[in-house]
Amino acid sequence: MTEVLSQDEIDQLLNAITSGDANLETVPTRTDNRKIKIYDFRRPDKFSKETLRTIQMMHETFARLTTTNLSAALRILANVHVVSTDQLTYEEFIRSTPPTTTLAIVSMDPLKGQIILELDPAVTFTIIDRLFGGSGEGFKLNRELTDIERQVIEGVIVKILGNLREAWAQVIDLRPRLSQIESNPQFALIVPPNETAVLVTLETKIGEVEGMISLCIPYMTIQPIVSKFSTQYWYSSVRHGTTTENLNVLKEKLSTIDVPVISEVGSIPITVREVMGLKVGDIIKLSNSKVTDPIVIKVGNKKKFLGRPGLVGKKLALQIVKRLDESEQETFEELVPEGEDTNL
């Protein structure tokens, strides 16, 4: 414990030092073992370490999805992974960007702000060369994109933004939209220069060409949802499955999926020899079904309904007369009650 001196002891010590009776070499010195962290009040840290860690985890998912998309679109092995997640000012990001590069300004609906997706020239021109039928070999170009090249790279960026939406689905139902593409960083001032931002740097390798893809996310853009970038919120969302926002995204995607609907009139075992001998006009007798039996309707490969064939105008149709329960999907014996109207 640290000994506390009384006022008399302090006075005696001062008198001894003043008169020269005390030996200063024998006075114990106090060593400060505290770790001092330099803090710049002109650049306050708005992102906590936990927030940065959560953002990195989200964009690791984004990197995996982008790897798959680029490999499929370019028909060459691509690899994208997160290198770092840093906090800096927007001015520092602009200064670190090459004079001529691809800067995609992205609107983050329903958030009000924008972010920057940057593809360095090595990545940009390798993608363009592959899509134009080239080998995608490494070459250095330092120029602005032509109108045709700009249209091509816009299509690639739109697909990449789809991956961003999926990576952020645990936090918010994001709808990123490409606003414009700039080549000069000085024309991409979406926030004040001293605004704090998080920079996610992704190392990208396409074939033998290596480059960088960067995401600059200003604090002003994600301020309304910054509380959701916590490890506790992230893992609770994953553990409880789909949130309400994520459920709407899943419903929207499932509603556009096509599934085959098949009506099965009946079946009969037949040999390959008999199949090879079939010709136009031959009749196959279905021994295991009757005319009065309902027809099984399959959705995908599962039996879901019972129906009866008929006509709607001049078109063939099926009328659903019963929905099969789970216990009846594999086997059923109950027929449709007599007297049902079979005309559609």
C-alpha positions as CSV (number, residue, x, y, z in Angstrom):
1,M,0.0,0.0,0.0
2,T,1.1,3.6,-0.6
3,E,2.0,5.3,2.7
4,V,0.2,8.7,3.2
5,L,2.4,11.4,5.0
6,S,0.9,13.7,7.6
7,Q,1.3,17.5,7.3
8,D,4.0,17.5,10.0
9,E,6.1,14.9,8.2
10,I,5.7,16.8,4.9
11,D,6.9,20.0,6.7
12,Q,10.0,18.2,8.2
13,L,10.9,16.7,4.8
14,L,10.7,20.1,3.1
15,N,12.8,21.7,5.9
16,A,15.4,19.0,5.6
17,I,15.7,19.4,1.8
18,T,15.9,23.2,2.2
19,S,18.7,23.0,4.8
20,G,20.6,20.4,2.8
21,D,20.4,17.7,5.5
22,A,18.5,15.3,3.4
23,N,20.1,13.1,0.7
24,L,18.0,13.3,-2.4
25,E,19.5,10.1,-3.7
26,T,17.9,8.2,-0.8
27,V,14.4,9.6,-1.6
28,P,12.4,6.8,-3.3
29,T,11.2,7.7,-6.7
30,R,7.8,6.6,-8.0
31,T,7.7,4.7,-11.2
32,D,4.6,5.0,-13.3
33,N,3.7,1.7,-15.1
34,R,0.5,3.0,-16.6
35,K,0.1,2.6,-20.3
36,I,-0.5,5.9,-22.0
37,K,-2.7,6.0,-25.1
38,I,-2.4,9.1,-27.4
39,Y,-5.8,10.5,-28.1
40,D,-6.4,13.1,-30.8
41,F,-9.4,15.3,-29.8
42,R,-9.6,16.5,-33.4
43,R,-10.3,13.0,-34.6
44,P,-12.6,11.4,-32.0
45,D,-13.1,7.6,-32.3
46,K,-16.8,7.1,-33.2
47,F,-16.5,3.3,-33.9
48,S,-15.8,1.1,-30.9
49,K,-13.7,-2.0,-31.3
50,E,-16.8,-4.2,-31.0
51,T,-18.5,-2.3,-33.8
52,L,-15.4,-2.6,-36.1
53,R,-15.2,-6.4,-35.3
54,T,-18.9,-6.8,-36.2
55,I,-18.5,-4.9,-39.5
56,Q,-15.5,-7.1,-40.4
57,M,-17.6,-10.2,-39.7
58,M,-20.4,-8.9,-42.0
59,H,-18.0,-8.2,-44.8
60,E,-16.3,-11.5,-44.6
61,T,-19.7,-12.9,-45.7
62,F,-19.7,-10.2,-48.4
63,A,-16.2,-11.4,-49.5
64,R,-17.3,-15.0,-49.8
65,L,-20.3,-14.1,-51.9
66,T,-18.3,-11.8,-54.1
67,T,-15.7,-14.6,-54.6
68,T,-18.4,-16.9,-55.9
69,N,-20.0,-14.3,-58.2
70,L,-16.7,-13.1,-59.8
71,S,-15.5,-16.7,-60.4
72,A,-18.8,-17.6,-62.1
73,A,-19.1,-14.3,-64.2
74,L,-15.4,-14.2,-65.3
75,R,-15.0,-18.0,-65.6
76,I,-11.7,-17.9,-63.8
77,L,-10.6,-18.5,-60.2
78,A,-11.2,-15.4,-58.1
79,N,-10.5,-14.9,-54.4
80,V,-11.7,-12.0,-52.2
81,H,-11.0,-11.8,-48.5
82,V,-11.0,-9.0,-45.9
83,V,-7.6,-7.7,-45.0
84,S,-8.4,-4.9,-42.5
85,T,-11.2,-2.8,-41.0
86,D,-9.9,0.6,-40.0
87,Q,-11.2,3.9,-38.7
88,L,-10.1,7.1,-40.4
89,T,-11.4,10.4,-41.8
90,Y,-12.9,10.7,-45.2
91,E,-10.2,13.1,-46.2
92,E,-7.5,10.4,-45.5
93,F,-9.4,8.0,-47.6
94,I,-9.6,10.4,-50.5
95,R,-5.8,11.1,-50.2
96,S,-5.0,7.4,-50.2
97,T,-7.0,6.7,-53.3
98,P,-5.1,6.7,-56.7
99,P,-5.7,9.8,-59.0
100,T,-7.5,7.6,-61.5
101,T,-9.6,4.8,-60.2
102,T,-13.2,3.4,-60.2
103,L,-15.3,5.0,-57.4
104,A,-18.9,3.8,-57.2
105,I,-21.1,6.1,-55.2
106,V,-23.8,3.9,-53.6
107,S,-27.1,5.0,-52.0
108,M,-27.9,2.9,-48.9
109,D,-31.7,2.9,-48.9
110,P,-33.5,3.0,-46.4
111,L,-30.5,4.9,-44.9
112,K,-30.2,8.4,-46.0
113,G,-26.4,8.5,-46.6
114,Q,-24.1,7.1,-49.2
115,I,-20.9,4.9,-49.2
116,I,-18.0,4.5,-51.7
117,L,-17.1,1.2,-53.3
118,E,-13.6,1.5,-54.9
119,L,-12.1,-0.9,-57.4
120,D,-8.4,-0.2,-58.1
121,P,-7.4,-0.1,-61.8
122,A,-5.8,-3.5,-61.7
123,V,-9.1,-5.2,-60.7
124,T,-11.3,-3.0,-63.0
125,F,-9.4,-3.6,-66.2
126,T,-8.9,-7.3,-65.5
127,I,-12.6,-7.7,-65.1
128,I,-13.3,-5.8,-68.3
129,D,-10.7,-7.7,-70.2
130,R,-12.2,-11.1,-69.1
131,L,-15.7,-10.0,-70.0
132,F,-14.5,-8.8,-73.4
133,G,-13.1,-12.3,-74.1
134,G,-9.5,-11.6,-73.1
135,S,-7.2,-13.7,-70.9
136,G,-7.3,-11.2,-68.0
137,E,-3.5,-11.1,-67.7
138,G,-1.9,-8.5,-65.6
139,F,-1.4,-5.1,-67.3
140,K,-1.1,-1.6,-65.9
141,L,-3.5,1.1,-67.3
142,N,-3.9,4.5,-65.8
143,R,-6.7,6.1,-67.6
144,E,-10.5,6.8,-67.3
145,L,-13.0,4.3,-68.5
146,T,-14.6,4.6,-71.9
147,D,-18.4,4.7,-72.2
148,I,-18.6,1.0,-73.1
149,E,-16.2,0.0,-70.3
150,R,-18.2,2.1,-67.9
151,Q,-21.4,0.3,-68.9
152,V,-19.8,-3.1,-68.4
153,I,-18.3,-2.3,-65.0
154,E,-21.6,-0.9,-63.8
155,G,-23.2,-4.3,-64.4
156,V,-20.5,-6.0,-62.3
157,I,-20.9,-3.5,-59.5
158,V,-24.7,-3.9,-59.4
159,K,-24.2,-7.7,-58.9
160,I,-21.6,-7.0,-56.1
161,L,-24.1,-4.7,-54.4
162,G,-26.5,-7.6,-54.3
163,N,-24.0,-9.4,-52.1
164,L,-23.7,-6.4,-49.9
165,R,-27.5,-6.5,-49.3
166,E,-27.3,-10.2,-48.3
167,A,-24.3,-9.6,-46.0
168,W,-26.2,-6.8,-44.1
169,A,-29.4,-8.8,-43.9
170,Q,-28.9,-9.6,-40.2
171,V,-28.8,-5.9,-39.3
172,I,-31.1,-4.1,-41.8
173,D,-33.1,-4.8,-45.0
174,L,-30.6,-2.8,-47.1
175,R,-31.3,-1.9,-50.7
176,P,-28.0,-0.5,-52.1
177,R,-28.3,1.3,-55.4
178,L,-25.6,2.5,-57.7
179,S,-25.9,6.3,-58.1
180,Q,-22.9,7.1,-60.3
181,I,-19.3,6.2,-61.1
182,E,-16.4,8.7,-60.7
183,S,-12.8,8.3,-61.7
184,N,-11.4,11.4,-59.9
185,P,-11.5,11.1,-56.1
186,Q,-11.9,14.9,-55.8
187,F,-15.4,14.6,-57.3
188,A,-16.6,12.0,-54.8
189,L,-17.2,14.2,-51.8
190,I,-20.2,12.6,-50.2
191,V,-19.5,13.8,-46.7
192,P,-17.3,16.6,-45.1
193,P,-13.5,15.9,-45.2
194,N,-13.2,15.6,-41.4
195,E,-16.1,13.1,-41.1
196,T,-15.2,9.8,-39.5
197,A,-15.5,6.7,-41.7
198,V,-14.7,3.0,-41.5
199,L,-12.7,1.6,-44.3
200,V,-13.1,-2.1,-45.2
201,T,-10.2,-3.3,-47.4
202,L,-10.6,-6.5,-49.4
203,E,-7.7,-8.1,-51.1
204,T,-8.8,-9.4,-54.5
205,K,-7.1,-11.9,-56.8
206,I,-8.4,-12.7,-60.2
207,G,-6.3,-15.4,-61.9
208,E,-2.8,-14.1,-61.4
209,V,-3.8,-10.4,-61.0
210,E,-3.9,-9.0,-57.5
211,G,-5.6,-5.8,-56.4
212,M,-7.9,-4.2,-53.9
213,I,-11.5,-3.5,-53.4
214,S,-12.4,-1.0,-50.7
215,L,-15.6,0.0,-49.0
216,C,-15.7,3.5,-47.3
217,I,-18.7,3.7,-44.9
218,P,-19.1,7.2,-43.3
219,Y,-20.3,7.3,-39.7
220,M,-23.0,9.7,-40.7
221,T,-24.6,7.1,-43.0
222,I,-24.9,4.3,-40.5
223,Q,-25.4,6.4,-37.4
224,P,-29.2,5.4,-37.0
225,I,-28.3,1.7,-36.8
226,V,-24.8,1.8,-35.2
227,S,-26.3,0.3,-32.0
228,K,-27.0,-2.9,-34.0
229,F,-23.4,-3.4,-34.8
230,S,-22.7,-5.2,-31.6
231,T,-21.6,-8.8,-31.1
232,Q,-24.6,-9.5,-28.8
233,Y,-27.1,-8.3,-31.4
234,W,-25.3,-10.0,-34.2
235,Y,-25.2,-13.4,-32.6
236,S,-28.8,-13.1,-31.2
237,S,-30.0,-12.5,-34.8
238,V,-28.1,-15.5,-36.1
239,R,-29.3,-17.7,-33.2
240,H,-32.9,-16.8,-33.5
241,G,-32.9,-17.4,-37.2
242,T,-34.7,-14.9,-39.5
243,T,-35.7,-11.5,-38.2
244,T,-38.8,-9.8,-39.5
245,E,-36.7,-7.8,-41.9
246,N,-34.9,-10.8,-43.1
247,L,-38.1,-12.8,-43.4
248,N,-39.5,-10.2,-45.9
249,V,-36.4,-10.6,-48.0
250,L,-36.8,-14.4,-48.0
251,K,-40.5,-14.2,-48.9
252,E,-39.7,-11.9,-51.8
253,K,-37.0,-14.2,-53.2
254,L,-39.2,-17.4,-52.7
255,S,-42.1,-15.8,-54.5
256,T,-40.2,-15.7,-57.8
257,I,-39.1,-19.3,-57.7
258,D,-40.7,-21.7,-60.3
259,V,-41.7,-25.1,-59.1
260,P,-43.1,-27.9,-61.4
261,V,-46.7,-29.1,-60.9
262,I,-47.3,-32.5,-62.3
263,S,-50.6,-34.4,-62.5
264,E,-50.1,-38.2,-62.4
265,V,-52.9,-40.1,-64.1
266,G,-51.5,-43.5,-63.2
267,S,-48.6,-45.9,-63.6
268,I,-47.9,-49.4,-64.9
269,P,-44.7,-51.5,-65.0
270,I,-43.4,-52.1,-68.6
271,T,-40.3,-53.6,-70.1
272,V,-37.8,-51.8,-72.2
273,R,-38.6,-54.2,-75.1
274,E,-42.3,-53.1,-74.9
275,V,-41.3,-49.4,-74.8
276,M,-39.2,-49.8,-77.9
277,G,-42.1,-51.5,-79.7
278,L,-44.6,-48.7,-79.0
279,K,-45.9,-46.7,-82.0
280,V,-48.5,-44.0,-82.6
281,G,-52.0,-45.3,-81.9
282,D,-51.0,-47.9,-79.3
283,I,-53.1,-47.9,-76.0
284,I,-51.5,-48.5,-72.6
285,K,-53.9,-49.9,-70.1
286,L,-53.3,-48.6,-66.5
287,S,-54.2,-51.6,-64.4
288,N,-53.8,-49.8,-61.0
289,S,-56.2,-47.0,-61.5
290,K,-59.9,-46.4,-62.4
291,V,-61.6,-43.7,-64.4
292,T,-63.4,-42.6,-61.2
293,D,-60.2,-42.3,-59.2
294,P,-58.9,-38.9,-58.5
295,I,-55.6,-37.8,-60.1
296,V,-52.6,-37.2,-57.8
297,I,-51.1,-33.7,-58.2
298,K,-47.5,-33.3,-57.3
299,V,-45.7,-30.1,-56.4
300,G,-42.0,-30.8,-57.0
301,N,-41.6,-34.4,-56.0
302,K,-44.2,-34.5,-53.3
303,K,-47.9,-35.5,-53.5
304,K,-49.9,-32.4,-52.4
305,F,-53.4,-32.6,-53.8
306,L,-56.0,-34.8,-55.4
307,G,-57.8,-33.5,-58.5
308,R,-60.1,-34.3,-61.4
309,P,-59.3,-33.5,-65.1
310,G,-61.5,-31.3,-67.1
311,L,-61.7,-28.4,-69.5
312,V,-61.7,-24.6,-69.1
313,G,-62.8,-23.4,-72.5
314,K,-60.7,-25.3,-74.9
315,K,-57.8,-25.9,-72.5
316,L,-57.1,-28.9,-70.4
317,A,-57.3,-28.2,-66.6
318,L,-57.3,-29.8,-63.2
319,Q,-59.8,-29.1,-60.4
320,I,-58.3,-29.6,-56.9
321,V,-60.8,-31.5,-54.8
322,K,-58.7,-32.3,-51.8
323,R,-55.4,-31.3,-50.1
324,L,-53.4,-34.2,-48.8
325,D,-52.1,-34.2,-45.2
326,E,-48.5,-35.2,-44.4
327,S,-49.7,-38.7,-43.5
328,E,-51.5,-39.0,-46.8
329,Q,-48.7,-37.7,-49.0
330,E,-47.0,-41.0,-49.3
331,T,-50.1,-43.2,-49.5
332,F,-53.8,-42.5,-49.7
333,E,-56.9,-44.7,-50.0
334,E,-59.8,-42.2,-49.6
335,L,-61.5,-41.5,-52.8
336,V,-63.5,-38.4,-53.7
337,P,-67.2,-38.8,-52.6
338,E,-69.6,-39.8,-55.4
339,G,-71.7,-37.1,-56.9
340,E,-68.8,-34.6,-57.3
341,D,-69.0,-32.4,-60.4
342,T,-66.2,-33.3,-62.7
343,N,-66.9,-30.6,-65.3
344,L,-64.6,-27.6,-65.0
